[in-house]
Amino acid sequence: MDGGAAHIDLAGRSALVTGAGSGIGRACAHVLAGAGALVHVVDRDGDSAKEVAGLLGGQAHVVDLSDAAAVETLPTEVDVLVNNAGLQHVAPLHEFPPEVFTLIQQVMVTAPFLLVRRCLPHMYARGWGRVVNVSSAHGLRASAFKAAYVSAKHGLEGLSKVTAIEGAAHGVTSNCVNPGYVRTPLVENQIEAQSRAHGLDREEVVEKVLLDRSPVKRLVEPAEVAALVLWLCGDHASSLTGASLPLDGGWTAT
Ligand code: NAD
């Protein structure tokens, strides 16, 4: 037995990746297309969605995932669903804007629920499916000032486990991947802002601020997250379900 991981063949499969215009989602779209899947590239940013879809021979869907009616226009014939789109807002709880809290739940919990709900009948009919939820170390741990994000990621963790339990009899697995800080535009901007605010150089911000709790003192690369997402799509991983896989340089071990 060779483990099968090197031979993940998604030819004839379709994949839908949310937030695929940037960062982790973009890297996931690339590896899934590389394995042969037809990739549906979903993002509210039309230019980047079309660019990624053009590069991969996929299909772009310009949709704001906070709009439930728009989510209902997305394809349902999906074998691999990657719930990845997300956003962050940092504020103390007593000042946290309620409308931003609601928006974050809509994009990061309600949209994944609607997509799972829509895609499962096709997966059940084929007796095979993969749901991969891009959670976070913040799906397993909390930090101050991130009430909406931490709440949403913990909600996504629950949705993933229920999907795993219901999908098991139908050949469908559901898992979370839980990155620490990943080198994406989102984090690059935070490094710049922290560097200016604290008068530290970029390396010091990464090591002393962002990675304070991480034994591995480097950012995770989007390609590392995408590799784990692809690995979960192999037939070798059919017993791995309902799990949450940290990719966080050891942060959640501390
Ligand atoms: P990113 O900002 O680079 O990409 C996010 C993408 O989601 C963007 O293309 C954006 O347009 C899209 N998006 C946001 N809101 C949307 C909406 N309402 N409708 C449609 N598309 C929308 O971010 P990223 O760092 O690649 O993050 C991707 C996922 O990974 C998120 O769920 C994030 O919480 C998670 N994550 C990121 C990190 C990190 O350090 N970067 C760490 C752990 C988890």
py3Dmol code that shows the C-alpha trace and the ligand (Angstrom):
import py3Dmol

protein = """\
ATOM      1  CA  MET A   1       0.000   0.000   0.000  1.00  0.00           C
ATOM      2  CA  ASP A   2       1.451   3.394  -0.989  1.00  0.00           C
ATOM      3  CA  GLY A   3      -0.945   5.506   1.076  1.00  0.00           C
ATOM      4  CA  GLY A   4      -2.429   7.001  -2.052  1.00  0.00           C
ATOM      5  CA  ALA A   5      -1.732  10.600  -1.077  1.00  0.00           C
ATOM      6  CA  ALA A   6       0.559  11.214  -4.040  1.00  0.00           C
ATOM      7  CA  HIS A   7      -2.116  10.046  -6.458  1.00  0.00           C
ATOM      8  CA  ILE A   8      -5.119  12.172  -5.655  1.00  0.00           C
ATOM      9  CA  ASP A   9      -7.095  12.175  -8.865  1.00  0.00           C
ATOM     10  CA  LEU A  10     -10.091  14.469  -8.997  1.00  0.00           C
ATOM     11  CA  ALA A  11     -10.731  14.101 -12.730  1.00  0.00           C
ATOM     12  CA  GLY A  12     -14.477  14.048 -13.286  1.00  0.00           C
ATOM     13  CA  ARG A  13     -15.060  15.764  -9.933  1.00  0.00           C
ATOM     14  CA  SER A  14     -16.163  19.329  -9.385  1.00  0.00           C
ATOM     15  CA  ALA A  15     -15.025  21.556  -6.542  1.00  0.00           C
ATOM     16  CA  LEU A  16     -16.448  24.786  -5.178  1.00  0.00           C
ATOM     17  CA  VAL A  17     -14.107  27.062  -3.232  1.00  0.00           C
ATOM     18  CA  THR A  18     -15.400  30.196  -1.521  1.00  0.00           C
ATOM     19  CA  GLY A  19     -13.113  33.192  -1.212  1.00  0.00           C
ATOM     20  CA  ALA A  20     -11.027  31.676  -3.993  1.00  0.00           C
ATOM     21  CA  GLY A  21      -9.936  35.038  -5.370  1.00  0.00           C
ATOM     22  CA  SER A  22      -7.215  35.516  -2.758  1.00  0.00           C
ATOM     23  CA  GLY A  23      -4.924  33.897  -0.220  1.00  0.00           C
ATOM     24  CA  ILE A  24      -5.754  30.421   1.043  1.00  0.00           C
ATOM     25  CA  GLY A  25      -8.812  29.959  -1.186  1.00  0.00           C
ATOM     26  CA  ARG A  26      -6.809  30.828  -4.265  1.00  0.00           C
ATOM     27  CA  ALA A  27      -4.140  28.274  -3.317  1.00  0.00           C
ATOM     28  CA  CYS A  28      -6.862  25.642  -2.742  1.00  0.00           C
ATOM     29  CA  ALA A  29      -8.398  26.346  -6.144  1.00  0.00           C
ATOM     30  CA  HIS A  30      -4.975  25.834  -7.751  1.00  0.00           C
ATOM     31  CA  VAL A  31      -4.252  22.450  -6.164  1.00  0.00           C
ATOM     32  CA  LEU A  32      -7.775  21.118  -6.760  1.00  0.00           C
ATOM     33  CA  ALA A  33      -7.609  22.120 -10.427  1.00  0.00           C
ATOM     34  CA  GLY A  34      -4.121  20.597 -10.579  1.00  0.00           C
ATOM     35  CA  ALA A  35      -5.627  17.296  -9.397  1.00  0.00           C
ATOM     36  CA  GLY A  36      -8.114  17.435 -12.252  1.00  0.00           C
ATOM     37  CA  ALA A  37     -11.239  18.953 -10.685  1.00  0.00           C
ATOM     38  CA  LEU A  38     -13.426  21.503 -12.408  1.00  0.00           C
ATOM     39  CA  VAL A  39     -13.235  24.386  -9.936  1.00  0.00           C
ATOM     40  CA  HIS A  40     -16.012  26.862  -9.198  1.00  0.00           C
ATOM     41  CA  VAL A  41     -14.231  30.010  -8.045  1.00  0.00           C
ATOM     42  CA  VAL A  42     -16.550  31.952  -5.727  1.00  0.00           C
ATOM     43  CA  ASP A  43     -15.685  35.444  -4.513  1.00  0.00           C
ATOM     44  CA  ARG A  44     -17.345  38.821  -4.106  1.00  0.00           C
ATOM     45  CA  ASP A  45     -14.324  40.371  -5.840  1.00  0.00           C
ATOM     46  CA  GLY A  46     -15.202  39.847  -9.492  1.00  0.00           C
ATOM     47  CA  ASP A  47     -11.813  40.736 -10.969  1.00  0.00           C
ATOM     48  CA  SER A  48      -9.882  38.229  -8.880  1.00  0.00           C
ATOM     49  CA  ALA A  49     -12.530  35.499  -9.230  1.00  0.00           C
ATOM     50  CA  LYS A  50     -12.407  35.833 -13.014  1.00  0.00           C
ATOM     51  CA  GLU A  51      -8.617  35.963 -13.038  1.00  0.00           C
ATOM     52  CA  VAL A  52      -8.286  32.749 -10.979  1.00  0.00           C
ATOM     53  CA  ALA A  53     -10.998  30.948 -12.956  1.00  0.00           C
ATOM     54  CA  GLY A  54      -9.303  32.010 -16.205  1.00  0.00           C
ATOM     55  CA  LEU A  55      -5.939  30.660 -15.031  1.00  0.00           C
ATOM     56  CA  LEU A  56      -7.446  27.322 -13.977  1.00  0.00           C
ATOM     57  CA  GLY A  57     -10.025  26.743 -16.675  1.00  0.00           C
ATOM     58  CA  GLY A  58     -12.627  26.993 -13.921  1.00  0.00           C
ATOM     59  CA  GLN A  59     -15.853  28.939 -13.574  1.00  0.00           C
ATOM     60  CA  ALA A  60     -16.081  32.282 -11.779  1.00  0.00           C
ATOM     61  CA  HIS A  61     -19.092  33.116  -9.618  1.00  0.00           C
ATOM     62  CA  VAL A  62     -19.188  36.681  -8.340  1.00  0.00           C
ATOM     63  CA  VAL A  63     -21.311  36.388  -5.220  1.00  0.00           C
ATOM     64  CA  ASP A  64     -21.523  38.164  -1.880  1.00  0.00           C
ATOM     65  CA  LEU A  65     -21.854  35.272   0.574  1.00  0.00           C
ATOM     66  CA  SER A  66     -23.628  37.454   3.130  1.00  0.00           C
ATOM     67  CA  ASP A  67     -26.584  37.482   0.712  1.00  0.00           C
ATOM     68  CA  ALA A  68     -28.482  34.196   1.212  1.00  0.00           C
ATOM     69  CA  ALA A  69     -30.447  34.685  -2.019  1.00  0.00           C
ATOM     70  CA  ALA A  70     -27.184  35.029  -3.971  1.00  0.00           C
ATOM     71  CA  VAL A  71     -25.806  31.841  -2.370  1.00  0.00           C
ATOM     72  CA  GLU A  72     -28.871  30.041  -3.754  1.00  0.00           C
ATOM     73  CA  THR A  73     -27.637  30.806  -7.319  1.00  0.00           C
ATOM     74  CA  LEU A  74     -24.429  28.768  -6.871  1.00  0.00           C
ATOM     75  CA  PRO A  75     -24.052  25.296  -8.388  1.00  0.00           C
ATOM     76  CA  THR A  76     -25.189  22.269  -6.403  1.00  0.00           C
ATOM     77  CA  GLU A  77     -23.407  19.565  -8.425  1.00  0.00           C
ATOM     78  CA  VAL A  78     -20.324  19.809  -6.272  1.00  0.00           C
ATOM     79  CA  ASP A  79     -18.168  16.880  -5.103  1.00  0.00           C
ATOM     80  CA  VAL A  80     -15.649  18.902  -3.063  1.00  0.00           C
ATOM     81  CA  LEU A  81     -16.867  21.903  -1.083  1.00  0.00           C
ATOM     82  CA  VAL A  82     -14.257  24.165   0.504  1.00  0.00           C
ATOM     83  CA  ASN A  83     -15.813  26.727   2.843  1.00  0.00           C
ATOM     84  CA  ASN A  84     -13.001  29.240   3.031  1.00  0.00           C
ATOM     85  CA  ALA A  85     -14.216  32.835   2.678  1.00  0.00           C
ATOM     86  CA  GLY A  86     -13.794  34.894   5.798  1.00  0.00           C
ATOM     87  CA  LEU A  87     -13.135  38.301   7.249  1.00  0.00           C
ATOM     88  CA  GLN A  88     -11.868  39.707  10.514  1.00  0.00           C
ATOM     89  CA  HIS A  89     -12.849  42.655  12.702  1.00  0.00           C
ATOM     90  CA  VAL A  90     -10.902  43.571  15.823  1.00  0.00           C
ATOM     91  CA  ALA A  91     -12.622  45.487  18.634  1.00  0.00           C
ATOM     92  CA  PRO A  92     -13.327  45.021  22.353  1.00  0.00           C
ATOM     93  CA  LEU A  93     -16.653  43.329  23.070  1.00  0.00           C
ATOM     94  CA  HIS A  94     -18.257  46.401  24.629  1.00  0.00           C
ATOM     95  CA  GLU A  95     -17.534  48.377  21.461  1.00  0.00           C
ATOM     96  CA  PHE A  96     -18.048  45.604  18.885  1.00  0.00           C
ATOM     97  CA  PRO A  97     -20.494  46.792  16.169  1.00  0.00           C
ATOM     98  CA  PRO A  98     -23.517  44.411  16.171  1.00  0.00           C
ATOM     99  CA  GLU A  99     -23.942  44.701  12.399  1.00  0.00           C
ATOM    100  CA  VAL A 100     -20.336  43.554  11.866  1.00  0.00           C
ATOM    101  CA  PHE A 101     -20.893  40.626  14.244  1.00  0.00           C
ATOM    102  CA  THR A 102     -23.953  39.618  12.176  1.00  0.00           C
ATOM    103  CA  LEU A 103     -22.108  40.002   8.859  1.00  0.00           C
ATOM    104  CA  ILE A 104     -19.268  37.763  10.045  1.00  0.00           C
ATOM    105  CA  GLN A 105     -21.728  35.040  11.138  1.00  0.00           C
ATOM    106  CA  GLN A 106     -23.526  35.298   7.755  1.00  0.00           C
ATOM    107  CA  VAL A 107     -20.337  34.875   5.701  1.00  0.00           C
ATOM    108  CA  MET A 108     -18.542  32.365   7.945  1.00  0.00           C
ATOM    109  CA  VAL A 109     -21.383  30.207   9.371  1.00  0.00           C
ATOM    110  CA  THR A 110     -24.669  30.746   7.524  1.00  0.00           C
ATOM    111  CA  ALA A 111     -23.168  30.610   4.015  1.00  0.00           C
ATOM    112  CA  PRO A 112     -21.253  27.372   4.784  1.00  0.00           C
ATOM    113  CA  PHE A 113     -24.503  25.894   6.181  1.00  0.00           C
ATOM    114  CA  LEU A 114     -26.459  26.892   3.056  1.00  0.00           C
ATOM    115  CA  LEU A 115     -23.749  25.502   0.777  1.00  0.00           C
ATOM    116  CA  VAL A 116     -23.461  22.205   2.664  1.00  0.00           C
ATOM    117  CA  ARG A 117     -27.245  21.899   2.639  1.00  0.00           C
ATOM    118  CA  ARG A 118     -27.355  22.524  -1.119  1.00  0.00           C
ATOM    119  CA  CYS A 119     -24.428  20.286  -2.101  1.00  0.00           C
ATOM    120  CA  LEU A 120     -25.074  17.209   0.076  1.00  0.00           C
ATOM    121  CA  PRO A 121     -27.868  15.726  -2.092  1.00  0.00           C
ATOM    122  CA  HIS A 122     -25.464  15.518  -5.079  1.00  0.00           C
ATOM    123  CA  MET A 123     -22.719  14.014  -2.910  1.00  0.00           C
ATOM    124  CA  TYR A 124     -25.169  11.509  -1.402  1.00  0.00           C
ATOM    125  CA  ALA A 125     -26.373  10.527  -4.901  1.00  0.00           C
ATOM    126  CA  ARG A 126     -22.780   9.803  -5.955  1.00  0.00           C
ATOM    127  CA  GLY A 127     -21.886   8.108  -2.662  1.00  0.00           C
ATOM    128  CA  TRP A 128     -18.802  10.324  -2.347  1.00  0.00           C
ATOM    129  CA  GLY A 129     -18.059  13.829  -1.164  1.00  0.00           C
ATOM    130  CA  ARG A 130     -15.572  16.006   0.666  1.00  0.00           C
ATOM    131  CA  VAL A 131     -16.428  19.039   2.775  1.00  0.00           C
ATOM    132  CA  VAL A 132     -13.394  20.953   3.991  1.00  0.00           C
ATOM    133  CA  ASN A 133     -13.964  23.921   6.249  1.00  0.00           C
ATOM    134  CA  VAL A 134     -11.145  26.427   6.565  1.00  0.00           C
ATOM    135  CA  SER A 135     -11.446  27.164  10.256  1.00  0.00           C
ATOM    136  CA  SER A 136      -8.561  28.575  12.287  1.00  0.00           C
ATOM    137  CA  ALA A 137      -6.596  28.135  15.467  1.00  0.00           C
ATOM    138  CA  HIS A 138      -9.359  30.500  16.587  1.00  0.00           C
ATOM    139  CA  GLY A 139     -11.839  27.659  16.011  1.00  0.00           C
ATOM    140  CA  LEU A 140     -10.093  25.942  18.936  1.00  0.00           C
ATOM    141  CA  ARG A 141      -8.818  28.858  21.025  1.00  0.00           C
ATOM    142  CA  ALA A 142      -9.961  32.394  21.779  1.00  0.00           C
ATOM    143  CA  SER A 143      -8.186  35.730  21.709  1.00  0.00           C
ATOM    144  CA  ALA A 144      -9.308  39.109  22.998  1.00  0.00           C
ATOM    145  CA  PHE A 145     -11.030  41.544  20.622  1.00  0.00           C
ATOM    146  CA  LYS A 146     -12.057  38.880  18.072  1.00  0.00           C
ATOM    147  CA  ALA A 147     -15.547  38.049  19.401  1.00  0.00           C
ATOM    148  CA  ALA A 148     -17.253  37.678  16.019  1.00  0.00           C
ATOM    149  CA  TYR A 149     -14.436  35.732  14.351  1.00  0.00           C
ATOM    150  CA  VAL A 150     -13.913  33.333  17.287  1.00  0.00           C
ATOM    151  CA  SER A 151     -17.683  32.789  17.606  1.00  0.00           C
ATOM    152  CA  ALA A 152     -18.012  32.124  13.868  1.00  0.00           C
ATOM    153  CA  LYS A 153     -15.086  29.696  13.722  1.00  0.00           C
ATOM    154  CA  HIS A 154     -16.424  27.770  16.736  1.00  0.00           C
ATOM    155  CA  GLY A 155     -19.813  27.629  14.963  1.00  0.00           C
ATOM    156  CA  LEU A 156     -18.158  26.317  11.802  1.00  0.00           C
ATOM    157  CA  GLU A 157     -16.485  23.595  13.875  1.00  0.00           C
ATOM    158  CA  GLY A 158     -19.926  22.436  15.063  1.00  0.00           C
ATOM    159  CA  LEU A 159     -21.378  22.481  11.560  1.00  0.00           C
ATOM    160  CA  SER A 160     -18.429  20.433  10.317  1.00  0.00           C
ATOM    161  CA  LYS A 161     -18.945  17.736  12.957  1.00  0.00           C
ATOM    162  CA  VAL A 162     -22.685  17.415  12.270  1.00  0.00           C
ATOM    163  CA  THR A 163     -21.937  17.183   8.536  1.00  0.00           C
ATOM    164  CA  ALA A 164     -19.442  14.399   9.284  1.00  0.00           C
ATOM    165  CA  ILE A 165     -21.967  12.419  11.306  1.00  0.00           C
ATOM    166  CA  GLU A 166     -24.809  12.747   8.783  1.00  0.00           C
ATOM    167  CA  GLY A 167     -22.552  12.278   5.752  1.00  0.00           C
ATOM    168  CA  ALA A 168     -20.767   9.161   6.983  1.00  0.00           C
ATOM    169  CA  ALA A 169     -23.319   6.684   5.632  1.00  0.00           C
ATOM    170  CA  HIS A 170     -23.081   8.359   2.206  1.00  0.00           C
ATOM    171  CA  GLY A 171     -19.299   8.387   1.682  1.00  0.00           C
ATOM    172  CA  VAL A 172     -19.052  12.068   2.603  1.00  0.00           C
ATOM    173  CA  THR A 173     -16.358  13.310   4.976  1.00  0.00           C
ATOM    174  CA  SER A 174     -16.253  16.717   6.651  1.00  0.00           C
ATOM    175  CA  ASN A 175     -13.249  18.185   8.393  1.00  0.00           C
ATOM    176  CA  CYS A 176     -11.806  21.490   9.539  1.00  0.00           C
ATOM    177  CA  VAL A 177      -8.294  22.695   8.869  1.00  0.00           C
ATOM    178  CA  ASN A 178      -7.054  25.083  11.535  1.00  0.00           C
ATOM    179  CA  PRO A 179      -4.248  27.359  10.398  1.00  0.00           C
ATOM    180  CA  GLY A 180      -2.317  29.767  12.575  1.00  0.00           C
ATOM    181  CA  TYR A 181      -1.147  32.964  10.874  1.00  0.00           C
ATOM    182  CA  VAL A 182      -0.867  32.438   7.113  1.00  0.00           C
ATOM    183  CA  ARG A 183       1.019  34.712   4.718  1.00  0.00           C
ATOM    184  CA  THR A 184      -1.963  36.211   2.858  1.00  0.00           C
ATOM    185  CA  PRO A 185      -2.854  39.815   1.950  1.00  0.00           C
ATOM    186  CA  LEU A 186      -4.959  39.954   5.123  1.00  0.00           C
ATOM    187  CA  VAL A 187      -1.980  39.213   7.366  1.00  0.00           C
ATOM    188  CA  GLU A 188       0.553  41.220   5.326  1.00  0.00           C
ATOM    189  CA  ASN A 189      -1.624  44.278   5.956  1.00  0.00           C
ATOM    190  CA  GLN A 190      -1.734  43.522   9.687  1.00  0.00           C
ATOM    191  CA  ILE A 191       2.077  43.271   9.757  1.00  0.00           C
ATOM    192  CA  GLU A 192       2.393  46.684   8.126  1.00  0.00           C
ATOM    193  CA  ALA A 193      -0.108  48.238  10.533  1.00  0.00           C
ATOM    194  CA  GLN A 194       1.489  46.690  13.644  1.00  0.00           C
ATOM    195  CA  SER A 195       4.941  47.660  12.421  1.00  0.00           C
ATOM    196  CA  ARG A 196       3.891  51.316  12.213  1.00  0.00           C
ATOM    197  CA  ALA A 197       1.913  51.216  15.483  1.00  0.00           C
ATOM    198  CA  HIS A 198       4.662  49.609  17.600  1.00  0.00           C
ATOM    199  CA  GLY A 199       7.725  51.005  15.845  1.00  0.00           C
ATOM    200  CA  LEU A 200       8.986  47.434  15.245  1.00  0.00           C
ATOM    201  CA  ASP A 201      10.431  46.065  12.031  1.00  0.00           C
ATOM    202  CA  ARG A 202       8.423  43.438  10.123  1.00  0.00           C
ATOM    203  CA  GLU A 203      10.407  40.443  11.441  1.00  0.00           C
ATOM    204  CA  GLU A 204       9.879  41.596  15.039  1.00  0.00           C
ATOM    205  CA  VAL A 205       6.133  41.989  14.459  1.00  0.00           C
ATOM    206  CA  VAL A 206       5.918  38.446  13.090  1.00  0.00           C
ATOM    207  CA  GLU A 207       7.987  36.868  15.883  1.00  0.00           C
ATOM    208  CA  LYS A 208       6.982  38.925  18.925  1.00  0.00           C
ATOM    209  CA  VAL A 209       3.414  39.956  18.149  1.00  0.00           C
ATOM    210  CA  LEU A 210       1.749  37.526  15.717  1.00  0.00           C
ATOM    211  CA  LEU A 211       3.713  34.391  16.629  1.00  0.00           C
ATOM    212  CA  ASP A 212       4.088  35.100  20.334  1.00  0.00           C
ATOM    213  CA  ARG A 213       2.215  31.852  21.167  1.00  0.00           C
ATOM    214  CA  SER A 214       3.625  29.791  18.292  1.00  0.00           C
ATOM    215  CA  PRO A 215       6.705  27.602  18.840  1.00  0.00           C
ATOM    216  CA  VAL A 216       7.432  27.698  15.081  1.00  0.00           C
ATOM    217  CA  LYS A 217       8.419  31.291  14.391  1.00  0.00           C
ATOM    218  CA  ARG A 218       7.378  31.615  10.777  1.00  0.00           C
ATOM    219  CA  LEU A 219       4.139  32.274   8.972  1.00  0.00           C
ATOM    220  CA  VAL A 220       2.313  29.356   7.373  1.00  0.00           C
ATOM    221  CA  GLU A 221       2.228  29.580   3.559  1.00  0.00           C
ATOM    222  CA  PRO A 222      -1.119  29.336   1.707  1.00  0.00           C
ATOM    223  CA  ALA A 223       0.270  26.386  -0.275  1.00  0.00           C
ATOM    224  CA  GLU A 224       0.757  24.423   2.968  1.00  0.00           C
ATOM    225  CA  VAL A 225      -2.931  24.834   3.837  1.00  0.00           C
ATOM    226  CA  ALA A 226      -3.952  23.935   0.281  1.00  0.00           C
ATOM    227  CA  ALA A 227      -1.824  20.771   0.405  1.00  0.00           C
ATOM    228  CA  LEU A 228      -3.689  19.614   3.530  1.00  0.00           C
ATOM    229  CA  VAL A 229      -7.060  20.434   1.942  1.00  0.00           C
ATOM    230  CA  LEU A 230      -6.124  18.377  -1.130  1.00  0.00           C
ATOM    231  CA  TRP A 231      -4.840  15.531   1.026  1.00  0.00           C
ATOM    232  CA  LEU A 232      -8.248  15.363   2.739  1.00  0.00           C
ATOM    233  CA  CYS A 233      -9.819  14.835  -0.694  1.00  0.00           C
ATOM    234  CA  GLY A 234      -7.981  11.565  -1.315  1.00  0.00           C
ATOM    235  CA  ASP A 235      -9.685   8.199  -0.986  1.00  0.00           C
ATOM    236  CA  HIS A 236      -7.030   7.313   1.632  1.00  0.00           C
ATOM    237  CA  ALA A 237      -8.733   9.857   3.957  1.00  0.00           C
ATOM    238  CA  SER A 238     -12.212   8.329   3.927  1.00  0.00           C
ATOM    239  CA  SER A 239     -12.042   7.420   7.646  1.00  0.00           C
ATOM    240  CA  LEU A 240     -10.790  10.837   8.642  1.00  0.00           C
ATOM    241  CA  THR A 241     -13.949  12.792   9.363  1.00  0.00           C
ATOM    242  CA  GLY A 242     -15.323  15.106  12.023  1.00  0.00           C
ATOM    243  CA  ALA A 243     -11.768  16.174  12.820  1.00  0.00           C
ATOM    244  CA  SER A 244     -10.004  19.494  13.199  1.00  0.00           C
ATOM    245  CA  LEU A 245      -6.422  19.542  11.983  1.00  0.00           C
ATOM    246  CA  PRO A 246      -4.164  22.271  13.387  1.00  0.00           C
ATOM    247  CA  LEU A 247      -1.608  23.741  10.973  1.00  0.00           C
ATOM    248  CA  ASP A 248      -0.403  26.350  13.382  1.00  0.00           C
ATOM    249  CA  GLY A 249       3.283  25.846  14.162  1.00  0.00           C
ATOM    250  CA  GLY A 250       2.317  24.233  17.469  1.00  0.00           C
ATOM    251  CA  TRP A 251       0.293  27.188  18.823  1.00  0.00           C
ATOM    252  CA  THR A 252      -2.635  25.063  20.028  1.00  0.00           C
ATOM    253  CA  ALA A 253      -0.209  22.624  21.690  1.00  0.00           C
ATOM    254  CA  THR A 254       0.949  25.340  24.070  1.00  0.00           C
TER     255      THR A 254
END
"""
ligand_1 = """\
44
NAD
P -8.003 36.808 2.174
O -8.546 38.108 2.644
O -6.692 36.760 1.469
O -9.094 36.075 1.263
C -10.450 36.009 1.659
C -11.293 36.011 0.406
O -12.659 35.899 0.826
C -11.170 37.308 -0.400
O -10.927 37.015 -1.765
C -12.513 37.993 -0.181
O -12.933 38.768 -1.298
C -13.429 36.796 0.062
N -14.619 37.197 0.787
C -14.674 37.859 1.969
N -15.956 38.146 2.258
C -16.721 37.641 1.251
C -18.109 37.647 0.967
N -18.989 38.261 1.779
N -18.549 37.029 -0.150
C -17.664 36.454 -0.994
N -16.337 36.443 -0.800
C -15.868 37.041 0.317
O -7.982 35.894 3.472
P -7.254 34.511 3.805
O -6.224 34.845 4.804
O -6.905 33.744 2.589
O -8.446 33.776 4.596
C -9.191 32.691 4.064
C -9.788 31.891 5.214
O -8.731 31.397 6.026
C -10.691 32.704 6.139
O -11.822 31.937 6.520
C -9.810 32.976 7.340
O -10.574 33.129 8.516
C -9.003 31.692 7.367
N -7.759 31.810 8.114
C -6.808 32.719 7.729
C -5.646 32.823 8.462
C -4.549 33.791 8.097
O -3.636 33.985 8.912
N -4.542 34.391 6.917
C -5.459 32.013 9.587
C -6.451 31.103 9.939
C -7.606 31.015 9.193
"""
view = py3Dmol.view(width=600, height=400)
view.addModel(protein, "pdb")
view.setStyle({"model": 0}, {"cartoon": {"style": "trace"}})
view.addModel(ligand_1, "xyz")
view.setStyle({"model": 1}, {"stick": {}})
view.zoomTo()
view.show()
